Amino acid sequence: MPHFPEIVYDNSLITKSGKILADVNSPNEKIEKAEMYINEWRSYHFCPIMGIQATLRNHVKKIQDTQAIVVQRLKKMQTIKDKLKRFPTMRLHTMQDIGGCRAVLSNCLYVYELYENLKKSTMRHQIVDEKDYIATPKDSGYRGIHLIVQYYSNANKSYNGLKVEMQIRTHLQHLWATAVETVGIFTNDSLKSSKGSEIWLRFFQLVSSLIALEEECNTVPNTSNLKEDLINEVKKIVDENSIINILSTINATCNYLQNQKIHKKHYYVIVIKNESNEVEVGRYRSFEKANIAYIKAEKAFQSNAVLVFASSFDALRKAYPNYFMNVTDFLHLTQRLLEGDRL
């Protein structure tokens, strides 16, 4: 575990900075200063992420899912801004998903086994909120389990009380979620926030319900519970809008960085240049240098960036396929679902 300095922060200052970002009329000089405070506040969450991610990883090992993947991330500045604008009464210092870690598991049985084990755990970190979006999918089609975990450590006491969002998904749910974000980047829509093309939004709702039926789980609101009905509606959308061709083009254009392997622990800053859809990956040994590069990348015109920490490049690529624009698996999944195949 890296050494993290003791922190001191002012909740009122963080909240004030959040309100400045949420206000479209805020002058640039105020926005720049607010972003400076928020970047510092965001960086504080990396210590809790590391601790909670280690706990999650230990619990994942106990369920013996050999295909499991565990990774972590800091929330992007643009995503923070968008959330503050969607929820104008939100106080930034209470935003619970600035930091996040994720377990991607083979199937729903493993997901619920991990979920129950975490709830029964004697870990010092405390689960303060939970949402089961598998039992009750979001209207968008999003499915997975979210836990809000409050950090506690004797070694890093100044970070105690900060919250991290823990996500637990199946591999199929993860393919769906990353495909939504990938297509959103190419169409310049925030599909993951249910904004943008009605055609794509409906397509992803229906595919999510087809996956839910395969996993013997509840389907998405406002979609059929019958496999045949879902397939027929998806086929109509696909045929009328060349969906498969578009997904194939995205995949062929950005099938990127497939052969690199890095086995040491590093911080990665992944940048997508929106105009060219090119992907750049920066690798850093220290969090401080990675965070500086991350902030710089976020401020670059028309770019999309993420800062993550993973034990290998393979784990990074598998857990964040949208940042390498590889939609191969989702494309194959969609084609099999439309053919009525069992997965």
VOBA-1610 file (N, C-alpha, C; in pm, whole numbers, padded with zeros to 5 digits, always signed):
BEGIN
Met+00084-00120+00000Met+00000+00000+00000Met+00088+00125+00000Pro+00070+00216-00095Pro+00149+00339-00098Pro+00124+00425+00025His+00219+00515+00054His+00201+00609+00165His+00115+00726+00118Phe+00015+00761+00199Phe-00071+00875+00167Phe-00059+00977+00280Pro-00041+01105+00247Pro-00025+01207+00350Pro-00156+01232+00425Glu-00144+01284+00547Glu-00263+01320+00623Glu-00334+01435+00553Ile-00466+01432+00555Ile-00542+01534+00482Ile-00628+01617+00577Val-00654+01738+00532Val-00747+01827+00601Val-00834+01891+00494Tyr-00965+01885+00509Tyr-01052+01945+00409Tyr-01170+02012+00476Asp-01228+02107+00404Asp-01339+02188+00453Asp-01463+02153+00372Asn-01560+02088+00436Asn-01681+02045+00364Asn-01754+02162+00298Ser-01757+02276+00367Ser-01830+02391+00312Ser-01762+02442+00185Leu-01628+02437+00181Leu-01554+02482+00064Leu-01579+02387-00055Ile-01583+02257-00027Ile-01609+02159-00132Ile-01750+02177-00187Thr-01847+02197-00097Thr-01986+02218-00140Thr-01999+02346-00224Lys-01934+02454-00179Lys-01937+02581-00252Lys-01877+02563-00391Ser-01767+02489-00399Ser-01703+02464-00528Ser-01795+02386-00620Gly-01867+02290-00563Gly-01962+02212-00642Gly-02073+02298-00699Lys-02122+02391-00620Lys-02229+02480-00666Lys-02181+02571-00780Ile-02055+02611-00772Ile-01997+02694-00880Ile-01994+02614-01010Leu-01953+02487-01003Leu-01948+02404-01123Leu-02087+02377-01179Ala-02185+02362-01092Ala-02321+02331-01136Ala-02391+02452-01200Asp-02343+02571-01170Asp-02405+02694-01220Asp-02347+02731-01357Val-02430+02725-01459Val-02382+02752-01596Val-02339+02898-01614Asn-02378+02985-01520Asn-02343+03127-01529Asn-02217+03163-01453Ser-02151+03064-01394Ser-02029+03093-01316Ser-01919+03142-01408Pro-01846+03248-01368Pro-01735+03299-01450Pro-01619+03200-01451Asn-01537+03207-01556Asn-01428+03110-01575Asn-01329+03109-01460Glu-01298+03228-01405Glu-01199+03232-01297Glu-01249+03158-01173Lys-01380+03166-01147Lys-01436+03092-01033Lys-01438+02942-01062Ile-01468+02906-01186Ile-01472+02764-01224Ile-01333+02702-01209Glu-01229+02774-01253Glu-01093+02722-01244Glu-01052+02697-01099Lys-01088+02791-01013Lys-01053+02776-00872Lys-01133+02663-00809Ala-01261+02650-00846Ala-01345+02542-00794Ala-01291+02406-00837Glu-01249+02398-00963Glu-01193+02272-01012Glu-01066+02235-00938Met-00986+02333-00902Met-00864+02307-00827Met-00897+02241-00693Tyr-00996+02298-00622Tyr-01036+02240-00492Tyr-01095+02100-00511Ile-01177+02084-00616Ile-01243+01955-00637Ile-01143+01848-00679Asn-01044+01886-00759Asn-00940+01789-00797Asn-00865+01740-00673Glu-00839+01833-00583Glu-00772+01793-00459Glu-00862+01702-00377Trp-00990+01739-00365Trp-01087+01658-00292Trp-01099+01519-00354Arg-01104+01513-00486Arg-01116+01385-00555Arg-00993+01298-00528Ser-00875+01358-00530Ser-00752+01280-00509Ser-00747+01218-00370Tyr-00816+01281-00272Tyr-00820+01224-00137Tyr-00883+01085-00136His-00965+01055-00234His-01039+00929-00233His-00955+00809-00277Phe-00835+00836-00328Phe-00757+00722-00377Phe-00711+00631-00263Cys-00680+00688-00148Cys-00642+00605-00033Cys-00758+00514+00010Pro-00879+00568+00034Pro-00992+00479+00066Pro-01020+00376-00043Ile-01006+00416-00170Ile-01028+00319-00278Ile-00932+00202-00264Met-00805+00232-00240Met-00705+00126-00230Met-00737+00029-00117Gly-00778+00085-00002Gly-00810+00000+00113Gly-00934-00085+00091Ile-01039-00023+00040Ile-01165-00095+00019Ile-01153-00194-00096Gln-01077-00157-00199Gln-01053-00249-00309Gln-00979-00374-00262Ala-00883-00358-00170Ala-00810-00473-00117Ala-00904-00566-00041Thr-00997-00507+00036Thr-01097-00588+00106Thr-01186-00662+00007Leu-01231-00591-00097Leu-01314-00654-00199Leu-01239-00769-00266Arg-01113-00748-00298Arg-01033-00850-00365Arg-01021-00976-00277Asn-01003-00957-00148Asn-00993-01071-00056Asn-01122-01152-00053His-01236-01082-00055His-01365-01152-00054His-01389-01223-00187Val-01345-01163-00295Val-01361-01227-00427Val-01283-01357-00432Lys-01162-01358-00374Lys-01081-01480-00374Lys-01152-01594-00302Lys-01229-01563-00200Lys-01295-01666-00120Lys-01407-01739-00195Ile-01465-01673-00296Ile-01574-01740-00368Ile-01524-01824-00485Gln-01393-01819-00511Gln-01328-01910-00605Gln-01382-01899-00748Asp-01413-01778-00789Asp-01449-01755-00928Asp-01320-01721-01003Thr-01270-01816-01080Thr-01141-01797-01146Thr-01144-01690-01255Gln-01263-01650-01298Gln-01276-01549-01404Gln-01299-01408-01348Ala-01298-01395-01217Ala-01330-01266-01154Ala-01223-01161-01182Ile-01267-01036-01195Ile-01179-00921-01216Ile-01215-00814-01114Val-01114-00751-01053Val-01136-00641-00958Val-01051-00523-01001Val-01114-00406-01015Val-01042-00283-01051Val-01102-00165-00975Gln-01043-00049-00995Gln-01089+00070-00926Gln-01075+00192-01015Arg-01140+00303-00975Arg-01133+00425-01055Arg-01172+00546-00972Leu-01129+00665-01018Leu-01176+00793-00967Leu-01276+00850-01067Lys-01380+00914-01017Lys-01484+00970-01104Lys-01427+01083-01188Lys-01464+01086-01315Lys-01416+01190-01406Lys-01478+01325-01369Met-01401+01432-01393Met-01450+01566-01360Met-01579+01598-01435Gln-01585+01563-01565Gln-01704+01593-01642Gln-01825+01519-01586Thr-01803+01395-01539Thr-01912+01318-01480Thr-01959+01381-01349Ile-01863+01435-01272Ile-01899+01507-01149Ile-01985+01629-01184Lys-01942+01704-01285Lys-02018+01823-01328Lys-02159+01784-01371Asp-02168+01681-01454Asp-02299+01639-01505Asp-02392+01597-01391Lys-02336+01528-01293Lys-02419+01482-01182Lys-02467+01600-01097Leu-02380+01698-01076Leu-02419+01816-00998Leu-02529+01895-01069Lys-02523+01897-01203Lys-02626+01968-01279Lys-02759+01892-01277Arg-02751+01756-01276Arg-02873+01676-01272Arg-02939+01683-01134Phe-02855+01701-01030Phe-02906+01706-00892Phe-02857+01836-00827Pro-02921+01948-00859Pro-02872+02079-00816Pro-02871+02099-00665Thr-02948+02021-00590Thr-02949+02037-00444Thr-02841+01952-00376Met-02771+01870-00454Met-02668+01783-00397Met-02550+01864-00346Arg-02503+01829-00227Arg-02381+01888-00173Arg-02265+01798-00214Leu-02164+01856-00277Leu-02058+01775-00336Leu-01988+01685-00234His-01969+01736-00113His-01894+01654-00016His-01973+01530+00027Thr-02104+01523-00008Thr-02182+01404+00024Thr-02194+01309-00097Met-02138+01347-00212Met-02143+01260-00330Met-02068+01131-00297Gln-02136+01017-00312Gln-02083+00893-00257Gln-02005+00807-00356Asp-01994+00852-00481Asp-01926+00768-00579Asp-01810+00840-00648Ile-01745+00934-00574Ile-01625+00998-00626Ile-01519+00891-00654Gly-01506+00799-00561Gly-01416+00685-00578Gly-01497+00559-00594Gly-01444+00465-00671Gly-01519+00342-00692Gly-01428+00223-00716Cys-01477+00105-00682Cys-01409-00019-00718Cys-01515-00117-00766Arg-01474-00213-00846Arg-01570-00299-00914Arg-01521-00443-00918Ala-01613-00536-00893Ala-01587-00678-00915Ala-01676-00725-01028Val-01615-00789-01128Val-01689-00847-01239Val-01677-00998-01228Leu-01791-01066-01213Leu-01793-01209-01185Leu-01861-01287-01296Ser-01843-01418-01294Ser-01889-01503-01404Ser-02040-01508-01417Asn-02111-01509-01304Asn-02256-01526-01310Asn-02323-01467-01186Cys-02456-01469-01186Cys-02532-01407-01077Cys-02516-01483-00945Leu-02493-01611-00951Leu-02473-01687-00828Leu-02351-01635-00754Tyr-02243-01611-00825Tyr-02123-01555-00763Tyr-02148-01412-00715Val-02223-01335-00793Val-02253-01197-00753Val-02323-01194-00618Tyr-02425-01277-00603Tyr-02502-01275-00478Tyr-02425-01342-00363Glu-02340-01437-00394Glu-02256-01494-00289Glu-02161-01389-00234Leu-02099-01313-00323Leu-02010-01205-00280Leu-02087-01098-00204Tyr-02202-01062-00256Tyr-02289-00962-00192Tyr-02322-01001-00049Glu-02366-01124-00028Glu-02402-01170+00106Glu-02280-01177+00197Asn-02167-01223+00143Asn-02045-01232+00224Asn-01999-01094+00270Leu-02009-00996+00184Leu-01969-00860+00222Leu-02060-00804+00331Lys-02190-00832+00319Lys-02284-00781+00420Lys-02262-00848+00556Lys-02218-00973+00556Lys-02194-01044+00682Lys-02051-01025+00733Ser-01970-00954+00656Ser-01829-00940+00688Ser-01805-00861+00817Thr-01693-00889+00880Thr-01653-00813+01000Thr-01552-00704+00963Met-01545-00668+00834Met-01450-00565+00792Met-01478-00434+00865Arg-01372-00355+00883Arg-01387-00228+00954Arg-01461-00125+00870His-01443-00131+00739His-01520-00042+00653His-01669-00078+00667Gln-01754+00023+00665Gln-01897+00001+00691Gln-01981+00024+00566Ile-02068-00072+00535Ile-02164-00054+00426Ile-02277+00036+00477Val-02293+00153+00415Val-02391+00250+00463Val-02512+00262+00370Asp-02503+00205+00251Asp-02617+00207+00159Asp-02596+00097+00056Glu-02705+00045+00002Glu-02696-00061-00099Glu-02816-00055-00191Lys-02792-00089-00318Lys-02899-00093-00418Lys-02878-00214-00507Asp-02983-00293-00522Asp-02978-00413-00603Asp-03049-00386-00736Tyr-02971-00346-00837Tyr-03027-00317-00968Tyr-03039-00442-01055Ile-03010-00559-00997Ile-03039-00684-01067Ile-03182-00725-01036Ala-03218-00718-00909Ala-03356-00748-00870Ala-03452-00642-00926Thr-03407-00517-00927Thr-03488-00407-00979Thr-03404-00324-01076Pro-03400-00365-01205Pro-03316-00293-01303Pro-03358-00147-01320Lys-03262-00063-01353Lys-03294+00076-01385Lys-03372+00081-01517Asp-03448+00189-01536Asp-03523+00205-01661Asp-03432+00202-01783Ser-03307+00246-01766Ser-03212+00248-01877Ser-03171+00109-01922Gly-03189+00011-01832Gly-03141-00124-01858Gly-03020-00160-01774Tyr-02968-00062-01699Tyr-02850-00090-01615Tyr-02884-00193-01509Arg-02793-00290-01491Arg-02811-00395-01391Arg-02680-00420-01318Gly-02689-00444-01190Gly-02571-00467-01107Gly-02605-00433-00963Ile-02514-00460-00872Ile-02535-00428-00731Ile-02436-00320-00689His-02487-00216-00622His-02404-00106-00574His-02406-00101-00421Leu-02289-00093-00363Leu-02276-00075-00219Leu-02197+00054-00194Ile-02243+00136-00102Ile-02166+00253-00058Ile-02096+00214+00070Val-01962+00221+00067Val-01881+00173+00179Val-01803+00290+00238Gln-01814+00304+00369Gln-01744+00413+00440Gln-01610+00361+00491Tyr-01506+00433+00457Tyr-01369+00389+00486Tyr-01333+00405+00634Tyr-01256+00305+00683Tyr-01201+00315+00819Tyr-01064+00251+00822Ser-00966+00322+00884Ser-00831+00269+00896Ser-00762+00330+01016Asn-00686+00249+01088Asn-00605+00302+01197Asn-00480+00371+01144Ala-00435+00328+01025Ala-00311+00382+00969Ala-00333+00515+00898Asn-00451+00537+00841Asn-00479+00659+00767Asn-00606+00725+00820Lys-00601+00767+00946Lys-00721+00812+01016Lys-00784+00936+00954Ser-00705+01022+00890Ser-00762+01145+00836Ser-00855+01117+00718Tyr-00848+00996+00662Tyr-00936+00959+00551Tyr-01063+00890+00598Asn-01071+00860+00726Asn-01188+00789+00778Asn-01316+00869+00754Gly-01418+00799+00710Gly-01546+00863+00682Gly-01571+00887+00534Leu-01465+00890+00454Leu-01484+00905+00310Leu-01551+00779+00254Lys-01633+00798+00153Lys-01712+00687+00100Lys-01665+00647-00040Val-01677+00517-00066Val-01640+00459-00195Val-01756+00374-00244Glu-01788+00385-00372Glu-01892+00300-00430Glu-01832+00168-00477Met-01891+00059-00432Met-01848-00075-00472Met-01954-00132-00565Gln-01914-00169-00685Gln-02007-00227-00782Gln-01976-00375-00801Ile-02082-00455-00808Ile-02067-00598-00833Ile-02156-00633-00952Arg-02097-00691-01057Arg-02170-00722-01179Arg-02130-00860-01231Thr-02214-00913-01319Thr-02172-01030-01396Thr-02097-00981-01520His-02030-01075-01584His-01957-01042-01706His-02052-00989-01814Leu-02169-01049-01827Leu-02264-01004-01929Leu-02318-00865-01897Gln-02346-00838-01770Gln-02391-00704-01731Gln-02282-00601-01758His-02158-00642-01739His-02045-00551-01762His-02026-00523-01911Leu-02040-00625-01995Leu-02032-00604-02139Leu-02136-00502-02184Trp-02256-00518-02131Trp-02364-00425-02167Trp-02328-00283-02125Ala-02286-00264-02000Ala-02259-00131-01947Ala-02145-00063-02022Thr-02040-00136-02054Thr-01928-00075-02124Thr-01963-00046-02270Ala-02049-00128-02330Ala-02095-00099-02466Ala-02177+00029-02470Val-02261+00050-02368Val-02339+00174-02359Val-02246+00295-02358Glu-02140+00288-02278Glu-02050+00402-02268Glu-01970+00420-02397Thr-01928+00309-02458Thr-01852+00317-02582Thr-01934+00382-02693Val-02056+00333-02713Val-02142+00390-02818Val-02171+00536-02788Gly-02191+00570-02660Gly-02216+00708-02621Gly-02101+00801-02660Ile-01978+00750-02646Ile-01862+00831-02684Ile-01862+00856-02835Phe-01896+00755-02913Phe-01895+00770-03058Phe-02012+00854-03109Thr-02124+00850-03041Thr-02241+00927-03085Thr-02252+01063-03016Asn-02156+01089-02925Asn-02156+01213-02847Asn-02284+01228-02765Asp-02335+01115-02714Asp-02453+01114-02628Asp-02415+01058-02491Ser-02483+01104-02388Ser-02462+01048-02254Ser-02565+00936-02233Leu-02547+00827-02309Leu-02643+00717-02303Leu-02650+00657-02163Lys-02539+00654-02092Lys-02537+00596-01958Lys-02622+00677-01860Ser-02649+00803-01896Ser-02738+00887-01815Ser-02876+00899-01880Ser-02904+00806-01973Ser-03035+00800-02042Ser-03063+00926-02124Lys-02956+00983-02181Lys-02972+01100-02267Lys-02917+01068-02406Gly-02987+01117-02509Gly-02937+01097-02644Gly-03035+01026-02733Ser-02984+00955-02831Ser-03063+00888-02933Ser-03164+00791-02874Glu-03293+00812-02904Glu-03397+00720-02856Glu-03379+00580-02913Ile-03324+00572-03033Ile-03302+00441-03095Ile-03200+00360-03016Trp-03086+00423-02984Trp-02984+00352-02907Trp-03032+00321-02765Leu-03102+00416-02703Leu-03152+00393-02568Leu-03246+00272-02564Arg-03337+00265-02662Arg-03430+00152-02666Arg-03357+00021-02697Phe-03262+00026-02790Phe-03183-00092-02823Phe-03117-00150-02699Phe-03054-00065-02618Phe-02983-00114-02501Phe-03081-00163-02393Gln-03196-00100-02380Gln-03298-00151-02288Gln-03336-00295-02323Leu-03364-00318-02450Leu-03410-00449-02496Leu-03301-00555-02482Val-03178-00520-02519Val-03068-00617-02506Val-03045-00652-02359Ser-03057-00552-02271Ser-03043-00579-02128Ser-03147-00678-02080Ser-03271-00665-02129Ser-03376-00759-02089Ser-03347-00900-02142Leu-03293-00909-02263Leu-03256-01040-02317Leu-03148-01105-02231Ile-03052-01025-02188Ile-02946-01077-02100Ile-03007-01120-01967Ala-03100-01040-01915Ala-03165-01072-01787Ala-03236-01207-01796Leu-03304-01233-01907Leu-03371-01362-01923Leu-03270-01476-01925Glu-03156-01454-01991Glu-03051-01555-01992Glu-02999-01583-01851Glu-02996-01479-01769Glu-02946-01494-01632Glu-03058-01531-01533Glu-03179-01553-01589Glu-03296-01590-01508Glu-03324-01485-01401Cys-03321-01357-01446Cys-03345-01244-01356Cys-03458-01158-01412Asn-03495-01055-01336Asn-03603-00966-01377Asn-03562-00881-01498Thr-03657-00860-01588Thr-03632-00779-01706Thr-03647-00630-01674Val-03609-00548-01771Val-03609-00402-01756Val-03751-00349-01764Pro-03786-00247-01685Pro-03919-00186-01695Pro-03949-00142-01839Asn-04077-00154-01876Asn-04125-00113-02009Asn-04069-00197-02123Thr-04028-00319-02092Thr-03991-00415-02196Thr-04066-00545-02169Ser-04078-00628-02271Ser-04150-00754-02258Ser-04073-00854-02172Asn-04147-00945-02111Asn-04086-01056-02038Asn-04067-01179-02127Leu-04109-01168-02254Leu-04103-01281-02346Leu-03985-01266-02441Lys-03903-01368-02448Lys-03782-01365-02529Lys-03813-01336-02675Glu-03916-01401-02729Glu-03950-01384-02871Glu-03988-01240-02902Asp-04067-01178-02813Asp-04107-01039-02834Asp-03986-00946-02832Leu-03895-00970-02739Leu-03775-00887-02729Leu-03689-00901-02854Ile-03669-01024-02898Ile-03587-01048-03018Ile-03647-00978-03139Asn-03779-00988-03154Asn-03844-00926-03270Asn-03827-00775-03270Glu-03840-00713-03151Glu-03826-00567-03146Glu-03681-00525-03170Val-03587-00600-03113Val-03445-00568-03136Val-03411-00582-03284Lys-03457-00690-03346Lys-03429-00711-03488Lys-03481-00596-03573Lys-03599-00547-03539Lys-03656-00435-03615Lys-03567-00312-03604Ile-03522-00281-03483Ile-03434-00165-03461Ile-03302-00186-03533Val-03246-00306-03521Val-03117-00337-03584Val-03125-00323-03735Asp-03229-00378-03794Asp-03243-00377-03940Asp-03268-00237-03994Glu-03348-00159-03922Glu-03385-00026-03971Glu-03277+00079-03949Asn-03182+00049-03859Asn-03082+00150-03823Asn-02938+00103-03837Ser-02918-00012-03901Ser-02782-00064-03927Ser-02698-00073-03800Ile-02761-00116-03692Ile-02693-00120-03562Ile-02571-00211-03564Ile-02585-00331-03622Ile-02474-00425-03624Ile-02358-00368-03706Asn-02388-00304-03816Asn-02283-00244-03898Asn-02209-00134-03822Ile-02285-00055-03747Ile-02222+00054-03669Ile-02131-00004-03561Leu-02181-00106-03489Leu-02099-00169-03386Leu-01974-00232-03447Ser-01989-00292-03565Ser-01875-00355-03632Ser-01771-00250-03672Thr-01820-00135-03717Thr-01730-00027-03757Thr-01653+00028-03637Ile-01725+00048-03526Ile-01659+00094-03403Ile-01550-00005-03362Asn-01584-00132-03367Asn-01491-00235-03325Asn-01370-00241-03417Ala-01393-00236-03549Ala-01283-00246-03645Ala-01193-00123-03639Thr-01254-00006-03615Thr-01178+00118-03612Thr-01086+00126-03490Cys-01136+00074-03379Cys-01064+00095-03252Cys-01022-00035-03183Asn-00995-00135-03258Asn-00940-00257-03200Asn-00792-00229-03172Tyr-00766-00195-03048Tyr-00642-00123-03017Tyr-00569-00184-02898Leu-00437-00181-02904Leu-00352-00220-02790Leu-00383-00362-02739Gln-00390-00459-02830Gln-00430-00593-02790Gln-00316-00679-02737Asn-00193-00647-02772Asn-00084-00740-02743Asn+00009-00696-02631Gln-00019-00579-02572Gln+00069-00532-02467Gln+00036-00599-02334Lys+00138-00634-02263Lys+00120-00694-02130Lys+00216-00626-02032Ile+00162-00581-01921Ile+00243-00520-01817Ile+00207-00588-01686His+00303-00641-01618His+00273-00724-01502His+00298-00655-01367Lys+00362-00538-01371Lys+00386-00467-01246Lys+00271-00373-01216Lys+00260-00335-01091Lys+00152-00244-01051Lys+00187-00100-01088His+00097-00040-01163His+00114+00099-01204His-00020+00171-01204Tyr-00012+00303-01214Tyr-00131+00385-01236Tyr-00138+00415-01386Tyr-00258+00411-01441Tyr-00275+00433-01583Tyr-00371+00551-01606Val-00332+00639-01696Val-00422+00744-01743Val-00455+00710-01889Ile-00583+00682-01914Ile-00627+00644-02048Ile-00705+00762-02106Val-00666+00805-02224Val-00728+00922-02288Val-00784+00883-02424Ile-00910+00919-02448Ile-00972+00902-02579Ile-00983+01041-02640Lys-00927+01059-02758Lys-00940+01185-02830Lys-01068+01178-02914Asn-01165+01259-02877Asn-01298+01246-02935Asn-01303+01268-03086Glu-01220+01359-03136Glu-01224+01388-03280Glu-01175+01270-03363Ser-01068+01205-03318Ser-01009+01096-03396Ser-01042+00959-03338Asn-01098+00957-03214Asn-01125+00833-03141Asn-00999+00750-03119Glu-00884+00817-03117Glu-00759+00748-03086Glu-00748+00730-02935Val-00675+00627-02895Val-00658+00597-02753Val-00511+00611-02716Glu-00485+00685-02608Glu-00350+00698-02556Glu-00347+00646-02413Val-00242+00575-02378Val-00229+00521-02243Val-00099+00569-02181Gly-00110+00637-02068Gly+00007+00679-01993Gly+00024+00593-01869Arg+00146+00552-01840Arg+00172+00463-01726Arg+00262+00536-01627Tyr+00226+00531-01498Tyr+00299+00606-01396Tyr+00321+00520-01272Arg+00437+00538-01210Arg+00467+00463-01088Arg+00405+00527-00964Ser+00389+00660-00965Ser+00336+00728-00847Ser+00198+00785-00874Phe+00115+00788-00771Phe-00018+00845-00784Phe-00011+00994-00814Glu+00084+01063-00752Glu+00093+01208-00769Glu+00113+01246-00916Lys+00206+01178-00984Lys+00232+01207-01125Lys+00113+01167-01212Ala+00052+01054-01179Ala-00065+01009-01256Ala-00180+01108-01241Asn-00201+01161-01121Asn-00310+01253-01097Asn-00290+01384-01173Ile-00166+01431-01181Ile-00136+01553-01258Ile-00167+01531-01405Ala-00127+01414-01458Ala-00154+01382-01599Ala-00303+01367-01624Tyr-00373+01312-01527Tyr-00518+01292-01537Tyr-00591+01426-01546Ile-00555+01519-01457Ile-00618+01652-01457Ile-00589+01724-01588Lys-00466+01714-01635Lys-00428+01777-01762Lys-00509+01720-01878Ala-00525+01588-01880Ala-00599+01522-01988Ala-00746+01561-01985Glu-00803+01573-01866Glu-00944+01612-01854Glu-00968+01752-01909Lys-00869+01839-01894Lys-00886+01977-01937Lys-00863+01994-02086Ala-00804+01892-02149Ala-00776+01901-02292Ala-00907+01909-02370Phe-00908+01986-02476Phe-01028+02006-02556Phe-01072+01876-02622Gln-01199+01840-02605Gln-01259+01723-02667Gln-01179+01596-02638Ser-01161+01565-02511Ser-01098+01439-02475Ser-01173+01377-02359Asn-01158+01247-02344Asn-01224+01171-02239Asn-01116+01092-02168Ala-01106+01104-02036Ala-00994+01042-01965Ala-01041+00967-01842Val-00960+00870-01800Val-00987+00797-01677Val-00855+00763-01611Leu-00853+00766-01479Leu-00736+00726-01401Leu-00770+00598-01327Val-00692+00493-01349Val-00719+00366-01284Val-00590+00305-01233Phe-00605+00207-01146Phe-00492+00131-01094Phe-00526-00015-01109Ala-00439-00091-01173Ala-00467-00233-01194Ala-00336-00310-01182Ser-00345-00436-01144Ser-00226-00518-01122Ser-00162-00561-01253Ser-00234-00551-01362Ser-00176-00583-01493Ser-00254-00512-01601Phe-00189-00498-01716Phe-00256-00434-01829Phe-00376-00519-01873Asp-00364-00651-01865Asp-00473-00739-01904Asp-00597-00714-01819Ala-00578-00702-01688Ala-00692-00676-01599Ala-00755-00542-01633Leu-00670-00444-01662Leu-00719-00311-01697Leu-00803-00317-01824Arg-00752-00384-01927Arg-00821-00390-02055Arg-00953-00466-02042Lys-00953-00574-01966Lys-01075-00653-01950Lys-01181-00578-01870Ala-01137-00501-01771Ala-01233-00433-01685Ala-01283-00303-01745Tyr-01203-00240-01831Tyr-01243-00114-01893Tyr-01235-00124-02045Pro-01304-00220-02106Pro-01294-00236-02251Pro-01344-00115-02328Asn-01433-00035-02267Asn-01479+00084-02338Asn-01366+00184-02361Tyr-01264+00184-02276Tyr-01155+00277-02294Tyr-01051+00224-02393Phe-01074+00106-02447Phe-00995+00056-02558Phe-01087+00030-02677Met-01213+00071-02665Met-01309+00067-02773Met-01326-00072-02832Asn-01309-00175-02752Asn-01323-00310-02803Asn-01463-00360-02771Val-01550-00361-02872Val-01688-00405-02850Val-01711-00543-02913Thr-01602-00614-02938Thr-01612-00745-03002Thr-01707-00837-02927Asp-01687-00850-02797Asp-01767-00944-02719Asp-01914-00905-02717Phe-01941-00773-02704Phe-02080-00728-02703Phe-02145-00751-02839Leu-02069-00728-02946Leu-02121-00752-03080Leu-02158-00899-03098His-02069-00988-03057His-02097-01132-03067His-02215-01170-02978Leu-02220-01110-02859Leu-02331-01137-02767Leu-02464-01098-02830Thr-02470-00980-02890Thr-02593-00933-02952Thr-02636-01026-03066Gln-02541-01067-03148Gln-02574-01154-03260Gln-02627-01289-03211Arg-02568-01341-03106Arg-02617-01470-03052Arg-02755-01456-02991Leu-02779-01344-02922Leu-02911-01323-02863Leu-03018-01315-02972Leu-02987-01248-03081Leu-03083-01234-03190Leu-03110-01366-03262Glu-03013-01455-03255Glu-03031-01587-03314Glu-03105-01683-03219Gly-03131-01635-03097Gly-03201-01718-02999Gly-03114-01819-02930Asp-02982-01805-02942Asp-02888-01901-02880Asp-02886-01884-02729Arg-02861-01993-02660Arg-02832-01987-02517Arg-02687-01943-02499Leu-02662-01859-02400Leu-02528-01807-02379Leu-02448-01897-02286
//
